[in-house]
């Protein structure tokens, strides 16, 4: 039986999650069911199915959830996100990306349309009470924000409340004009529990100690965290000599020198907006001691690349990786139990720990 977690709602009184959270294999397994299967995941952008009548199969969080999914676009340009598992005997249906008018299982010929609706099955004329709704491919909830796509497997919260908060700050940017740059996108292996990487991301407290170059372009004294329901935002302010956003006059931050918006979305997604574009960071659990972090880069204004807070991201990642891997070693100590939060600097970490406890205790 896994333990219950209690994170005091008052950050000044709260303790962090105990070290056992990061060490207990049963808790790690419970995280799959209680957190990842009940939340949302970023799956890419609409260009994965750019053409009508096309499909794109993929595995969501391979090695952890390992959920086979297929993204489709039909002749009416409707995008669907479907389970890629045949409802007959469990075979994988779509094997390759590309143009297609139907989804046909190569095992026994069961066929579906691009909305996942059952259409045909040979040798089933004598089967009673067939087809039933369960013979359709399961259609996952799908949310689209600009070109970005998000799927919920069995979500327990409305993702629109997350998108609304991001839209408040980023709505002035033409997301449809953001272009994926594969040459700037990378994946990193981190020898640490996935939640430790999120812990580190969720506070700017470490910036003066870990990120010397980043600290020179951000005003640490003005660094700010705003906490919402299932997401939070860190705002990186800078002086006038650093590349900052050019806000319209009706923007809530008009007149402020903001170099970066760092959005974190429960449980493992980061959306870092800079004047040049967007860096999407997805933290992927591998096992209790290892994770992968994908950096996916979308460029809007190439003239602003490698300037300000959005420059040197590879160096920042390696600095974070060094620290997080050392914390991984530390939480395995028999003598570390739990810590306390800085009320002025660790609101984001406190928020994350409260959400983890809420989902795991439910």
C-alpha positions as CSV (number, residue, x, y, z in Angstrom):
1,X,0.0,0.0,0.0
2,X,1.5,3.3,-1.1
3,X,1.6,6.2,1.5
4,X,-0.6,9.3,1.5
5,X,1.1,12.6,1.0
6,X,0.3,15.9,2.8
7,X,1.6,19.2,1.5
8,X,0.3,22.0,3.6
9,X,-1.5,24.7,1.6
10,X,0.4,27.4,3.4
11,X,3.8,27.4,1.8
12,X,5.3,29.0,4.9
13,X,4.3,25.9,6.9
14,X,4.7,23.2,4.2
15,X,7.3,20.6,3.8
16,X,8.4,19.2,0.4
17,X,7.5,15.7,-0.8
18,X,9.5,13.2,1.2
19,X,12.5,11.6,-0.3
20,X,10.6,8.3,-0.5
21,X,8.4,9.8,-3.3
22,X,11.5,9.8,-5.5
23,X,12.7,6.4,-4.4
24,X,9.6,4.2,-4.1
25,X,9.0,2.0,-7.2
26,X,5.3,1.4,-6.2
27,X,4.8,5.2,-6.2
28,X,6.4,5.5,-9.6
29,X,4.0,2.9,-11.0
30,X,1.1,4.6,-9.3
31,X,2.1,7.9,-11.1
32,X,1.2,6.3,-14.4
33,X,-2.4,5.6,-13.5
34,X,-3.2,8.5,-11.1
35,X,-1.3,11.3,-12.9
36,X,-0.3,10.7,-16.5
37,X,-3.4,8.8,-17.6
38,X,-5.6,11.5,-16.0
39,X,-3.9,14.6,-17.4
40,X,-2.9,16.0,-20.8
41,X,0.1,15.7,-23.1
42,X,1.5,17.8,-25.9
43,X,1.7,15.6,-29.0
44,X,3.1,17.9,-31.7
45,X,1.5,20.3,-34.2
46,X,-1.0,20.0,-36.9
47,X,1.6,19.6,-39.6
48,X,1.9,15.9,-38.5
49,X,-1.2,15.5,-40.6
50,X,-0.8,18.4,-42.9
51,X,-2.8,16.9,-45.8
52,X,-6.4,15.8,-45.9
53,X,-6.9,12.1,-45.7
54,X,-3.7,11.3,-43.9
55,X,-2.6,9.5,-40.7
56,X,0.4,9.7,-38.3
57,X,0.9,6.9,-35.8
58,X,3.1,7.4,-32.7
59,X,3.6,6.0,-29.3
60,X,2.8,8.4,-26.4
61,X,5.6,8.4,-23.8
62,X,7.2,5.2,-25.1
63,X,8.7,3.1,-22.4
64,X,6.4,4.6,-19.7
65,X,2.8,4.9,-20.8
66,X,3.7,3.3,-24.2
67,X,0.2,4.1,-25.6
68,X,-0.2,3.5,-29.3
69,X,-2.1,6.5,-30.9
70,X,-2.8,7.6,-34.4
71,X,-3.5,11.2,-35.4
72,X,-5.7,11.5,-38.5
73,X,-7.2,14.2,-40.8
74,X,-10.2,13.3,-42.9
75,X,-11.4,14.8,-46.2
76,X,-13.2,17.6,-44.3
77,X,-9.9,18.6,-42.5
78,X,-11.2,17.3,-39.2
79,X,-8.3,16.1,-37.0
80,X,-8.9,13.1,-34.7
81,X,-6.7,11.4,-32.1
82,X,-7.5,7.7,-31.9
83,X,-6.2,4.6,-30.2
84,X,-4.1,2.8,-32.7
85,X,-5.2,-0.6,-31.4
86,X,-7.6,-2.7,-33.4
87,X,-10.8,-3.5,-31.5
88,X,-10.8,-7.1,-32.8
89,X,-7.6,-8.7,-31.4
90,X,-5.4,-5.7,-30.4
91,X,-3.2,-5.4,-33.4
92,X,-1.5,-2.1,-34.2
93,X,-3.6,-0.6,-37.1
94,X,-1.6,2.2,-38.7
95,X,2.1,1.5,-39.2
96,X,3.3,4.4,-41.3
97,X,2.6,8.1,-41.7
98,X,1.2,9.3,-44.9
99,X,-1.9,9.6,-47.1
100,X,-4.7,7.2,-46.6
101,X,-8.5,7.1,-47.0
102,X,-9.2,4.4,-44.4
103,X,-7.5,2.7,-41.4
104,X,-7.3,-1.0,-42.2
105,X,-5.9,-3.6,-39.9
106,X,-3.5,-5.9,-41.7
107,X,-4.1,-8.8,-39.4
108,X,-7.8,-9.7,-40.2
109,X,-9.0,-6.8,-42.4
110,X,-11.1,-4.8,-39.9
111,X,-11.6,-1.3,-41.4
112,X,-12.3,2.1,-39.8
113,X,-12.8,5.5,-41.3
114,X,-10.5,8.4,-40.3
115,X,-12.8,9.4,-37.4
116,X,-12.2,5.9,-36.0
117,X,-15.7,4.6,-36.8
118,X,-16.0,0.9,-37.6
119,X,-16.9,0.2,-41.3
120,X,-16.2,-3.4,-42.2
121,X,-15.0,-6.8,-41.0
122,X,-14.9,-10.0,-43.0
123,X,-16.3,-13.3,-41.7
124,X,-18.5,-11.6,-39.1
125,X,-21.9,-11.9,-40.7
126,X,-23.0,-14.5,-38.1
127,X,-21.7,-12.6,-35.1
128,X,-24.6,-11.4,-32.9
129,X,-25.0,-7.9,-31.6
130,X,-22.2,-6.6,-33.9
131,X,-20.9,-4.0,-34.4
132,X,-21.2,-2.2,-31.1
133,X,-19.9,1.2,-30.1
134,X,-16.9,-0.5,-28.5
135,X,-15.9,-1.8,-32.0
136,X,-15.0,1.8,-33.0
137,X,-11.5,3.1,-32.2
138,X,-11.5,5.1,-29.0
139,X,-11.4,8.8,-29.8
140,X,-9.3,10.7,-27.3
141,X,-10.1,14.3,-26.3
142,X,-8.0,16.6,-28.4
143,X,-7.3,20.3,-27.9
144,X,-5.7,22.6,-30.5
145,X,-4.0,25.9,-29.6
146,X,-2.7,27.7,-32.7
147,X,-0.9,24.8,-34.5
148,X,-0.2,22.9,-31.2
149,X,-2.1,19.7,-30.3
150,X,-2.8,18.2,-26.9
151,X,-4.4,14.9,-26.1
152,X,-6.0,13.7,-22.9
153,X,-6.1,10.0,-22.3
154,X,-8.7,10.1,-19.5
155,X,-8.3,13.6,-18.3
156,X,-9.9,14.8,-15.0
157,X,-9.6,18.5,-15.7
158,X,-10.6,20.9,-18.5
159,X,-7.5,21.8,-20.6
160,X,-9.2,25.0,-21.7
161,X,-8.5,26.6,-18.4
162,X,-4.8,26.1,-19.0
163,X,-5.0,27.4,-22.6
164,X,-6.9,30.5,-21.4
165,X,-4.1,31.4,-19.0
166,X,-1.5,31.0,-21.7
167,X,-3.6,32.9,-24.2
168,X,-3.8,35.9,-21.8
169,X,-0.1,36.4,-22.1
170,X,0.7,34.9,-25.6
171,X,-2.4,35.7,-27.5
172,X,-0.8,38.6,-29.2
173,X,1.8,36.4,-30.9
174,X,0.9,34.7,-34.3
175,X,1.3,31.1,-33.3
176,X,0.3,29.9,-36.7
177,X,3.5,31.6,-38.1
178,X,5.8,29.7,-35.7
179,X,7.9,27.2,-37.6
180,X,9.4,24.0,-36.3
181,X,13.2,24.0,-36.5
182,X,14.5,20.5,-36.3
183,X,18.1,21.6,-36.3
184,X,17.5,23.4,-33.0
185,X,15.5,20.6,-31.4
186,X,17.3,18.1,-29.1
187,X,16.7,15.3,-26.7
188,X,18.6,14.8,-23.5
189,X,19.0,11.8,-21.2
190,X,18.9,12.8,-17.6
191,X,19.9,10.4,-14.8
192,X,17.2,11.5,-12.4
193,X,13.6,11.1,-11.5
194,X,11.3,13.1,-13.9
195,X,9.7,15.1,-11.0
196,X,13.2,16.3,-9.9
197,X,13.6,17.9,-13.3
198,X,10.3,19.6,-12.9
199,X,11.1,20.7,-9.4
200,X,14.2,22.4,-10.7
201,X,12.4,24.1,-13.6
202,X,9.7,25.5,-11.3
203,X,11.8,28.0,-9.4
204,X,14.2,30.8,-10.4
205,X,15.8,30.5,-7.0
206,X,18.8,28.6,-8.4
207,X,19.5,30.9,-11.3
208,X,22.1,33.1,-9.6
209,X,23.9,30.0,-8.4
210,X,23.7,27.7,-11.4
211,X,23.2,29.8,-14.5
212,X,25.8,32.6,-14.6
213,X,25.1,33.7,-18.2
214,X,21.3,33.6,-17.8
215,X,21.5,35.5,-14.5
216,X,23.3,38.4,-16.4
217,X,20.3,38.9,-18.6
218,X,17.5,38.4,-16.1
219,X,16.6,40.7,-13.3
220,X,16.6,38.2,-10.4
221,X,15.0,40.7,-8.0
222,X,12.0,41.1,-10.2
223,X,11.5,37.4,-11.1
224,X,7.9,36.5,-10.5
225,X,5.8,33.3,-10.3
226,X,2.0,33.2,-10.8
227,X,0.2,30.1,-9.8
228,X,-3.1,28.9,-11.5
229,X,-5.1,25.7,-11.2
230,X,-3.1,23.2,-13.3
231,X,-0.4,25.4,-14.6
232,X,1.9,28.2,-13.4
233,X,3.9,30.9,-15.0
234,X,7.4,32.3,-14.2
235,X,8.1,35.7,-15.7
236,X,11.6,36.7,-16.5
237,X,12.2,40.4,-16.4
238,X,15.2,42.1,-18.0
239,X,16.7,45.6,-18.4
240,X,16.2,47.6,-21.6
241,X,19.5,46.4,-23.1
242,X,18.2,42.8,-23.4
243,X,15.8,41.5,-26.0
244,X,12.2,41.8,-24.7
245,X,8.7,41.4,-26.0
246,X,7.1,44.2,-27.9
247,X,3.6,44.2,-26.5
248,X,0.5,45.8,-28.0
249,X,-1.0,48.6,-25.9
250,X,-3.9,46.6,-24.6
251,X,-1.7,43.8,-23.3
252,X,-1.7,43.2,-19.5
253,X,2.1,43.5,-19.4
254,X,2.4,46.5,-21.7
255,X,5.3,48.8,-20.7
256,X,7.2,46.0,-18.8
257,X,10.6,44.6,-19.9
258,X,9.8,40.9,-20.1
259,X,12.4,38.7,-21.7
260,X,10.7,35.3,-21.2
261,X,7.5,33.6,-20.2
262,X,8.0,30.2,-18.7
263,X,4.8,28.2,-18.6
264,X,4.7,24.9,-16.8
265,X,1.6,22.7,-17.3
266,X,0.9,19.7,-15.0
267,X,2.4,17.2,-14.9
268,X,5.5,17.4,-17.2
269,X,5.2,20.1,-19.9
270,X,7.1,23.4,-20.3
271,X,6.3,26.1,-22.8
272,X,9.0,28.8,-22.9
273,X,8.2,31.8,-24.9
274,X,10.9,34.2,-26.0
275,X,10.9,37.2,-28.4
276,X,12.2,34.8,-31.1
277,X,9.6,32.0,-30.6
278,X,8.9,29.0,-28.4
279,X,10.9,26.2,-26.8
280,X,8.7,23.3,-25.8
281,X,10.2,21.0,-23.1
282,X,8.6,17.7,-22.4
283,X,9.9,15.6,-19.5
284,X,9.5,11.9,-20.2
285,X,9.8,9.4,-17.4
286,X,11.9,6.3,-18.2
287,X,12.2,4.7,-14.8
288,X,12.6,5.8,-11.2
289,X,16.2,6.9,-11.8
290,X,16.1,8.2,-15.4
291,X,14.2,10.5,-17.7
292,X,14.4,12.1,-21.1
293,X,13.8,15.7,-21.8
294,X,12.8,16.8,-25.3
295,X,13.5,20.4,-26.4
296,X,11.3,21.2,-29.5
297,X,12.0,24.6,-31.1
298,X,9.6,26.8,-32.9
299,X,11.0,30.0,-34.4
300,X,9.0,33.1,-35.1
301,X,11.6,35.8,-35.5
302,X,15.1,34.6,-36.6
303,X,16.6,38.0,-36.1
304,X,16.2,37.6,-32.3
305,X,17.7,34.1,-32.0
306,X,20.7,33.8,-29.7
307,X,19.8,37.0,-27.9
308,X,18.6,37.6,-24.3
309,X,17.1,35.0,-22.1
310,X,16.3,32.7,-25.0
311,X,20.0,32.2,-26.0
312,X,22.4,29.5,-24.9
313,X,19.6,27.1,-24.1
314,X,21.8,24.0,-24.6
315,X,24.2,25.4,-21.9
316,X,21.4,26.1,-19.5
317,X,20.0,22.6,-20.0
318,X,23.4,21.0,-19.3
319,X,23.8,23.2,-16.1
320,X,20.3,22.1,-15.0
321,X,21.1,18.4,-15.8
322,X,24.2,18.6,-13.6
323,X,22.3,19.9,-10.6
324,X,19.3,17.6,-11.0
325,X,21.5,14.5,-11.3
326,X,23.3,15.5,-8.1
327,X,19.9,15.9,-6.4
328,X,19.0,12.5,-7.6
329,X,22.0,11.1,-5.7
330,X,21.1,13.2,-2.6
331,X,17.5,12.1,-2.2
332,X,18.7,8.5,-2.1
333,X,20.5,9.2,1.1
334,X,19.2,7.5,4.2
335,X,19.6,10.8,6.0
336,X,17.5,13.1,3.8
337,X,13.8,13.1,4.6
338,X,12.2,16.3,3.3
339,X,12.9,20.0,3.0
340,X,11.1,23.3,3.4
341,X,10.0,25.9,0.8
342,X,11.1,29.5,0.3
343,X,7.8,31.4,0.4
344,X,9.2,34.1,-1.9
345,X,11.0,31.8,-4.4
346,X,9.5,28.3,-4.5
347,X,5.8,28.9,-5.1
348,X,5.9,26.9,-8.3
349,X,7.5,23.8,-6.6
350,X,5.0,24.0,-3.8
351,X,2.2,24.1,-6.4
352,X,3.6,21.1,-8.2
353,X,4.0,19.1,-5.0
354,X,0.4,19.9,-3.9
355,X,-0.9,18.7,-7.3
356,X,1.1,15.5,-7.1
357,X,-0.2,14.8,-3.6
358,X,-3.8,15.6,-4.7
359,X,-3.7,13.2,-7.7
360,X,-1.9,10.4,-5.9
361,X,-4.2,10.6,-2.8
362,X,-7.4,10.7,-4.9
